[in-house]
Amino acid sequence: MGDWTLEHRGPIALLTFRRPPDHLLPPESLDELVALCDGLAERTDRTKVIVITGGGDGYFVNHGDLSGHPDWLAPGEDGVIRSRGLEAHLDAFQRIEELPQPTIAAIDGIASGGGSELALACTLRVGSPRARLRQSEVPAGIIPGGGATVRLPRLVGPGFAAEVILGGREFTGADAYRVGWLNALLPAEGFVDHAVAWAQQFARHSGSALIAATAALRESRRLPFRSALASEREIFLRQLARRTEQQT
């Protein structure tokens, strides 16, 4: 039995992570997550929105599990230091970011280090008052390696991102919501049900339109301004042609 479970609630897929007692995130759990996401990406006819959450009481996803993995740091044949663990994190988070469907991180507890970076790779984030978000790397003598220094400034601005990353302190769900780190603050009681209900506002729309808009938003974060406009125009025209074809 793996660390992730998959449940379908109508057009919404719910991915839940459980790895007691500390819910740390090792490379093999990320491999499992990527495999599940690959399967969902092939079923856009059935799944319009993907919600990722934690199943441990007081946890979303904790930081990466560096213990018991000697291949976290290993020199390659060319002498360059490589990391199987880091590459697993980077590959998984990029796969989450590039899924055709919009993704929602539903955080009811600790999202620290790699867990926070997993949430940042999602399209949207919601939390409860119990949410605790933190980039814990600098206090541990390292830096984020799964994209936080890149994605967080684009989400909340460079000043607040610097405070989060350099200070390493924990932010509550209410704190995170105030600065736009979270899109919504939902009740802790029945939190997952509230998160799925919140996702319904997107799942009720055309699946192809959701995919097209998600792609345009993703490109807008990556490309220079004029290139992003050109990309939006191309995606718009493809989607308009598809919609016209369906109506004739």
C-alpha positions as CSV (number, residue, x, y, z in Angstrom):
1,M,0.0,0.0,0.0
2,G,1.4,3.4,-1.0
3,D,1.4,6.8,0.7
4,W,-1.2,8.3,-1.5
5,T,-4.9,7.5,-2.0
6,L,-7.0,8.6,-4.9
7,E,-10.8,9.2,-4.6
8,H,-13.1,10.6,-7.3
9,R,-15.9,12.9,-6.2
10,G,-17.7,13.6,-9.5
11,P,-15.4,15.6,-11.7
12,I,-13.0,16.3,-8.8
13,A,-10.1,14.0,-8.0
14,L,-8.9,13.9,-4.4
15,L,-5.3,12.9,-3.7
16,T,-4.6,12.3,0.0
17,F,-1.1,11.8,1.5
18,R,-0.6,9.7,4.6
19,R,2.9,8.7,6.0
20,P,2.7,8.5,9.8
21,P,4.0,9.5,12.2
22,D,5.6,12.7,10.8
23,H,4.3,12.7,7.2
24,L,7.7,13.4,5.7
25,L,8.0,13.3,1.9
26,P,10.6,10.8,0.5
27,P,11.5,10.4,-3.2
28,E,9.4,7.2,-3.5
29,S,6.3,9.0,-2.4
30,L,6.9,11.6,-5.0
31,D,7.3,8.9,-7.7
32,E,3.9,7.5,-6.6
33,L,2.4,11.0,-6.8
34,V,3.7,11.5,-10.3
35,A,2.3,8.1,-11.5
36,L,-1.1,9.0,-10.1
37,C,-1.0,12.5,-11.7
38,D,0.0,11.0,-15.1
39,G,-3.0,8.8,-14.9
40,L,-5.3,11.8,-14.1
41,A,-3.8,13.8,-16.9
42,E,-4.9,11.1,-19.4
43,R,-8.5,11.3,-18.1
44,T,-9.4,14.9,-18.6
45,D,-12.8,13.7,-19.8
46,R,-13.5,12.4,-16.3
47,T,-11.4,14.7,-14.0
48,K,-11.7,18.5,-14.3
49,V,-10.0,19.6,-11.0
50,I,-7.4,17.9,-8.8
51,V,-7.4,18.5,-5.0
52,I,-4.3,17.5,-3.1
53,T,-4.5,17.2,0.7
54,G,-3.0,15.5,3.8
55,G,-4.7,12.7,5.7
56,G,-2.7,12.9,8.9
57,D,-4.2,14.9,11.8
58,G,-2.5,18.2,11.9
59,Y,-0.5,17.7,8.6
60,F,-0.8,18.6,5.0
61,V,2.7,17.4,3.8
62,N,5.8,17.8,5.9
63,H,9.2,18.6,4.6
64,G,11.3,16.2,2.4
65,D,12.6,13.1,4.2
66,L,16.4,13.3,4.0
67,S,17.0,10.3,6.4
68,G,17.9,6.9,5.1
69,H,18.6,8.2,1.6
70,P,22.3,8.2,0.9
71,D,21.6,9.1,-2.7
72,W,20.4,12.6,-1.7
73,L,24.0,13.6,-2.4
74,A,26.1,11.5,-4.8
75,P,28.9,12.6,-7.2
76,G,28.2,11.6,-10.8
77,E,30.8,10.2,-13.2
78,D,31.7,13.7,-14.2
79,G,32.4,14.7,-10.6
80,V,29.3,17.0,-10.4
81,I,27.3,16.5,-7.2
82,R,23.8,15.2,-7.9
83,S,20.8,14.4,-5.8
84,R,18.2,11.7,-6.5
85,G,16.1,13.2,-3.7
86,L,16.2,16.7,-5.0
87,E,15.6,15.6,-8.6
88,A,12.5,13.7,-7.5
89,H,11.2,16.8,-5.8
90,L,11.8,19.0,-8.8
91,D,10.4,16.5,-11.3
92,A,7.3,16.0,-9.2
93,F,6.6,19.6,-8.5
94,Q,7.1,20.5,-12.2
95,R,4.7,17.7,-13.1
96,I,2.1,19.1,-10.8
97,E,2.5,22.5,-12.3
98,E,2.2,21.2,-15.8
99,L,-0.9,19.1,-15.3
100,P,-3.6,20.1,-17.8
101,Q,-6.2,20.3,-15.0
102,P,-6.2,23.1,-12.4
103,T,-4.8,21.8,-9.0
104,I,-5.7,22.9,-5.5
105,A,-3.6,22.3,-2.4
106,A,-5.9,21.9,0.6
107,I,-3.9,22.6,3.7
108,D,-5.3,21.7,7.1
109,G,-2.1,21.5,9.2
110,I,1.6,21.6,8.7
111,A,3.0,22.4,5.2
112,S,6.7,22.8,5.8
113,G,9.7,22.8,3.4
114,G,8.9,20.5,0.6
115,G,5.3,20.3,1.6
116,S,5.0,24.0,1.2
117,E,6.8,23.8,-2.2
118,L,4.3,21.1,-3.3
119,A,1.5,23.5,-2.5
120,L,3.3,26.3,-4.4
121,A,3.4,24.1,-7.5
122,C,-0.4,23.9,-7.5
123,T,-2.6,26.3,-9.3
124,L,-4.5,27.4,-6.2
125,R,-4.2,26.9,-2.4
126,V,-6.8,26.9,0.4
127,G,-6.3,26.3,4.1
128,S,-8.0,26.1,7.4
129,P,-7.2,28.1,10.6
130,R,-5.1,25.1,11.6
131,A,-2.8,25.5,8.5
132,R,0.8,26.1,9.4
133,L,3.0,27.2,6.4
134,R,6.8,27.4,6.6
135,Q,10.0,27.2,4.6
136,S,12.1,25.6,7.2
137,E,15.4,25.2,5.2
138,V,17.4,28.3,6.2
139,P,17.2,27.5,10.0
140,A,18.4,24.0,9.1
141,G,21.5,25.4,7.3
142,I,20.4,24.9,3.7
143,I,18.0,26.7,1.3
144,P,14.8,25.6,-0.4
145,G,15.6,23.3,-3.3
146,G,12.1,22.5,-4.7
147,G,11.2,25.9,-6.2
148,A,10.2,28.1,-3.2
149,T,12.7,30.9,-4.0
150,V,11.2,31.0,-7.5
151,R,7.4,30.4,-7.1
152,L,6.8,32.1,-3.8
153,P,8.0,35.6,-4.8
154,R,5.8,35.4,-7.9
155,L,2.8,34.6,-5.7
156,V,3.2,37.0,-2.8
157,G,5.9,39.4,-3.9
158,P,9.6,39.4,-3.3
159,G,9.6,41.2,0.1
160,F,7.2,38.9,1.9
161,A,8.8,35.8,0.2
162,A,12.2,37.0,1.5
163,E,10.7,37.2,5.0
164,V,9.3,33.7,4.7
165,I,12.4,32.1,3.4
166,L,15.1,34.0,5.3
167,G,13.3,34.0,8.6
168,G,12.0,30.4,8.5
169,R,9.1,31.2,10.9
170,E,5.7,29.5,10.7
171,F,2.7,31.4,9.3
172,T,-0.8,30.6,10.3
173,G,-3.6,30.0,7.7
174,A,-5.0,33.4,8.5
175,D,-1.6,35.1,8.0
176,A,-1.1,33.3,4.7
177,Y,-4.6,34.2,3.5
178,R,-4.1,37.9,4.2
179,V,-1.1,38.1,1.9
180,G,-2.5,35.9,-0.9
181,W,-0.5,32.8,-0.1
182,L,-3.9,31.1,0.3
183,N,-6.9,31.8,-1.9
184,A,-9.4,31.0,0.8
185,L,-9.7,30.2,4.5
186,L,-12.1,27.4,5.1
187,P,-13.5,25.8,8.3
188,A,-11.4,23.2,10.0
189,E,-14.4,21.0,10.8
190,G,-15.1,18.9,7.7
191,F,-12.2,20.7,6.0
192,V,-11.8,18.3,3.1
193,D,-15.5,18.5,2.2
194,H,-15.3,22.3,2.3
195,A,-12.3,22.2,0.0
196,V,-14.1,19.9,-2.5
197,A,-17.1,22.2,-2.3
198,W,-14.9,25.2,-3.0
199,A,-13.4,23.4,-6.0
200,Q,-16.9,22.9,-7.5
201,Q,-16.9,26.5,-8.6
202,F,-14.3,25.5,-11.2
203,A,-15.4,22.0,-11.9
204,R,-18.9,23.1,-13.0
205,H,-17.3,24.8,-16.1
206,S,-16.2,23.3,-19.4
207,G,-13.3,21.0,-19.0
208,S,-11.5,22.1,-22.2
209,A,-11.9,25.8,-21.2
210,L,-10.4,25.0,-17.7
211,I,-7.5,23.3,-19.3
212,A,-7.0,26.2,-21.8
213,A,-7.2,28.9,-19.1
214,T,-4.8,26.9,-16.8
215,A,-2.3,26.6,-19.6
216,A,-2.5,30.4,-20.4
217,L,-2.0,31.2,-16.7
218,R,0.9,28.9,-16.5
219,E,2.6,30.5,-19.5
220,S,2.0,34.0,-18.1
221,R,4.1,33.1,-15.1
222,R,7.0,31.8,-17.2
223,L,7.2,34.1,-20.2
224,P,8.1,37.8,-20.8
225,F,5.0,40.0,-21.1
226,R,4.8,40.2,-24.9
227,S,5.5,36.5,-25.3
228,A,2.8,35.7,-22.7
229,L,0.3,37.8,-24.7
230,A,1.2,35.9,-27.9
231,S,0.8,32.6,-26.1
232,E,-2.6,33.7,-24.7
233,R,-3.8,34.6,-28.2
234,E,-2.7,31.3,-29.6
235,I,-4.5,29.3,-26.8
236,F,-7.6,31.5,-27.1
237,L,-7.9,30.9,-30.9
238,R,-7.4,27.1,-30.4
239,Q,-10.1,27.0,-27.8
240,L,-12.5,29.2,-29.8
241,A,-12.0,26.9,-32.8
242,R,-12.7,23.9,-30.6
243,R,-15.9,25.5,-29.2
244,T,-17.1,26.5,-32.6
245,E,-16.5,23.0,-33.9
246,Q,-18.5,21.5,-31.1
247,Q,-21.4,23.8,-31.7
248,T,-21.7,23.0,-35.4
